[in-house]
Amino acid sequence: MICLGLIGVGAWGQHYIQTIAKRADCRIVAYSGKSSQTDFSIPGAVACDPWQSLLQPIHGGPIDGLIVATTPDNQAEVAGAALLAGIPCLVEKPLGLSEQSVQGVLDCLNRSHYKPPLVVDYIHLFSPAFRTLKDLVLQGSGTGQEITQVETAGFNRGPYRSFSSLYDYGVHEISMVLGLLGHEAPYVLGDARRNPGISGQGELFEANFEFGRTKVRTQFGNGAASKCRKLTVTLTDGQQVVYDDCEPHPFKLKNAGRALPVDETAPLDLVVSHFLQCCERHGTLRDGSQEAAKNLQFSLRIAEILDGIELFVQRAQQ
């Protein structure tokens, strides 16, 4: 049984609580959050305040892993502290609100004596439908087909947060693009725009890139009238494969309009399973630096692109 700590008991913290409660291979033994000192409780878990106390042994024993489901403005601080303490951590996206924040976490990994693993929950990368799409189009690339175009659309009405939807919705879109094309792929940002949302609420972004010979167009934000989460990949023969997360099973993935069978396991369950495997390996090998470095480099490229969009938009508005 893997013992987990949880920091953050808001909306995403609740998702983790519900997901883990259904599993028999792990449990939450300690938690911290704004509600941890009120009438909120997790059965069998200790409420801790401040959150730093979760980095110490709980009831005589250390936790095996830490889930960071707190707000983006302090995700990087908590993740960096966990790495320095030698505790594997699973962090909700976006892992901070700038490239500088992510770089600070990477610096903590480099300074850490224990080198524990770190996983970032880019939830769509764990979606069985997206994974099937990726296998399909990359296999096509290996047989002469190439990805010529990627289009993404991710938006909704709200939520309206204290930070830009660039680091909320945009993270999902860019993570899927890099999940397909590789985070090391060179790119050029052609243009970017930020428009006011419907009825003056929220904002809507649009950005156009070139990743080598692949054109990428992405739209996202919290200022739309309705929800959309769609990624369309076009191959050199004109074939289009579409991942639409707003569709119910079995219609989340379509090839030329035909629904493809995909596993119905919830993505968050797959995220937790992957993190538990990382915790187990760290408990045996005592080194998760490769996993952490890979995920942090991926996060750095996402933050770099998002910061670039923000800078482009600011200059265009001057």
N, C-alpha and C positions, 0 to 999 in steps of 0.2 A: 504494500500500500504506500503510495507516494503522498507525502504530506505537503500541502501547498499553503502559501500565504497569499492574501489578496489585498491590494491597496486600491481603493476606489470602489464604492458600492452604489454608484449611480446606474444609469441605463445599461452600460456595457458590463459593469460589475455584476448586475443582476443576470445578464445573459450567461456569464461564467458560472454564477452560483447555480442556476437552473441546469446548465449543461453538466456540471460536475456532480450534482446531486443524483443524476441518473446513472453514474458510472460506478463500477466496483473496484477500479484500480487506483483511485486517488480520492482525496478529500481535502477540504479546506479546514485547516486547524487554527488559523489566526487571520484576522483581517483588521483593516484600518480605513476609516473614511469619515466624512462629515456626520454620518448617522451612527457611527460606532459607539457613541456615548449616550444615545437616546434609546428609544424603545425598539430600534432595529437590532436583530441578532441573526446569526447563522448557527443552527443547531450543532452543538459539539465543537464550536470554534470560539477562540478567545478574542475579545475586542481589545485592540491595542491602540494606544495614543501616547506619543506621536507615532507616525508611520515608521520612523527609524528603529523603533523597538522590534519590528519584525525582522530586522537584520541580525538580531541576537537570538540565542536559543530560546524556544518557547516551551515552558514546562519541562526544562531539563534536556531538550533535544532540539537540534536545528531543523528548520524546514528544508525540504528537498528542492523547492522551487518557488519563485515569487511571480504572481501575476500582477502586472501594473496596468490597471484600468482607470487610472486617474485622468485628469484633464491634461491637454497637450502642453499647457504652460509649465508643468513640472514633471512631465514624463521623463525628460532627459536627466533631470536631477536624480530621480528615484532609480532609473535604470543604471546610471553611472555608479551610484552608491551600492547597488546590488552587485555589480561587476567587481568593485573593489573589495566587497565583503566575501566574494567567492560564491555567490548564490545565483544559480541559473534563473533567468527571468524571461517571461513572455510579456511583451509590451503591446498595448493597443496602438494602432496607427494614430497620428503620423510620426510618433517619436520626436516631439518637439515641433517648433514652428519656424525653423530656419536651418540652413545647412550648417551654420555655426553650432546650433544645439546638437545636431547629430555628430559633428566632429568632436564635441566635448565628450560624448559617450564613447566614441572610438578611442579617445585619449585615455579614458578610464580603463578600457580594456587593455591597452598597451601597458598601463601602469600596474594592472592587477597581477598579483602573484599567482592567483588560482586559475585565471583564464576560463571562467565558466561560460556556457553557451548563452546566447541571447537570440530570441525569436521575436519578430515583429508580425503582428496579426494584420497582414494585408489580406483581408478575408476572401476576396474574389480569387486570389491565387490558389486557395485551397478548395474552391468550388469544384466538384466533380465535372460539371458541365464545362467550365473554363479549362480544366486539365485535359479533358477529352478533346476540346478544340485545339489546344496547344499540340497535343500528340498528333492530331490529324494534319494540321497545317505544316508542322515541322517535318513530318514524314513526307509530305508533299514536296517540301523544299529539297529534301534529299533525293528526290527522283526527278529533278528537273524543274519542278514548280517553285516559284519564289513568291513571297508576300510582296505585292506591289502597293497595297494600300491598307491602312487600318483607320477605322472611324469609331469613335467612342462617343456616347452620350450618357451622362450621368447627372440627373438633376431632380429637384423636387421643390415643393413649397415649404421652405424652412428645412431644418431648424435654423434659427437665427442666433448665432453664438457671439462670444466676445472676440472671436478671431475670424478671419476671412474664410469663406467657403473654399478658397483656393487650397487650404490645408485640411479641408474636410472632404469635399467631393473630389477635388482635383487629385488627391492622393490615390484614390481608387483608380481613376482613369490612367494616370501615369504608371502606376504599379503594373497594370495589365499590359500596357504597351511595352514596358521594359521586360515583363515576364515573357513576352513573345519574342522581342527583338534582341534581348540581352542588355544588361545594364552598362556594359562596356562599349556598346555600339556608339559610334560618333553620330552627332546630330547637329542640325542647324534649326534654330527657331526662326521661322519666316515672319510671322506676325502674331500678335495677340491683342485681344480686346476684352474689356470689361464693360458690360452694359447693365443698366438698372433692371431689376426684376419686375415681374408682373405687378401692377398696382403700386410700383415704387418700393416694394419690399424685397430685400435680398439683392442678389447680384447674379449675373450669368457671364461666364467666361467662354471665350473661344480662342483656340491656339492652333497654329499650323506648323508642322515640322517636316523636315526631311531627315530620315535615318538611312543614310546611304541612298539606295534606290527606292526605298519605301517611303511613301507619303503618309503622313499621319495628321488627321484632323480630329480634334477633341473639343467637346462642349460639355460644360458642367457648371453647377452652381445651385444656390438655394432660392433662386428667384423665379422658378417655373410655376406653371399652373397645376402640373401633375407630375407624378413620379416616372422616371425612366432610368434604366440601367442596361445599356446595350453596347455590345462591341461587335463590329462587322469586319471580317478579314477577307480581302480580295486577293486571289492568286493570279498568276500570269495568264492562265487560260480563261479568266473571267469567273471562275468558281467563287462563290461567296459562302462563307461559314459564319453563322451568327450566334452569339451568346447573348441571351436576353434573360436577365435574372428576374425580371418582373413577370415572366411567364411561369405558370405552374408546371410541375412535372407532368408529362414527359416532354414538354415543349421548350425547355430552356436552351436547347442546342439544336440548330437546324443547318442542314447542308443543302443548298439549292432549294430551300423551302421545305425540305423533308426533315421531320423530327428524327433525331438520333438518340438511341438509348444511352442513358447515363446513370451512374449510381445515385441514389437518393439520400446518401448520408449527409447530414447537416455539415456545412463547412466548418463551423466552430468546433464540432466534435473532432474533425480531422486536425484542426489547429491544436487542440488539447492533446490528442494522441501523439502528434509530432513532438510537442513540447515534452511530454512524459518520456518519450524515447531519448530525447536530449538529456533529460535529468538522469535517466538510468545510465547512459554512457558516461556522463560526467562523474557519477558516483563510482563507476568502475575504473575509468581511465584518468579522472581528475584533470581533464583538459578539453574544453569546448571552444578553444580559441578559433578554430577553423570555422565552426558554425557561426560564432558571433561575428567574426570579421567579414564573412560572406554577407550576412544580413545587414551589417552596418554599412558596407560598401554599397549595397543595393539601396539602402535608405539615403545615403549621401547623394547618390545620383538623382533620386526622386526629389530631394530637397533642393538640389542644384537647379533642376528644371523648374520647379515651382518658384523659387526665388528669381529665376530668369524671367518667367512670365510676369511676375509682380513688377520687376524693374522695367521691363518693356512697356507695360501698361502705364506705369508712372511717368516714363519719359514721353510717351505719346500724349499724355494729358497735360503736359507742361506747355 
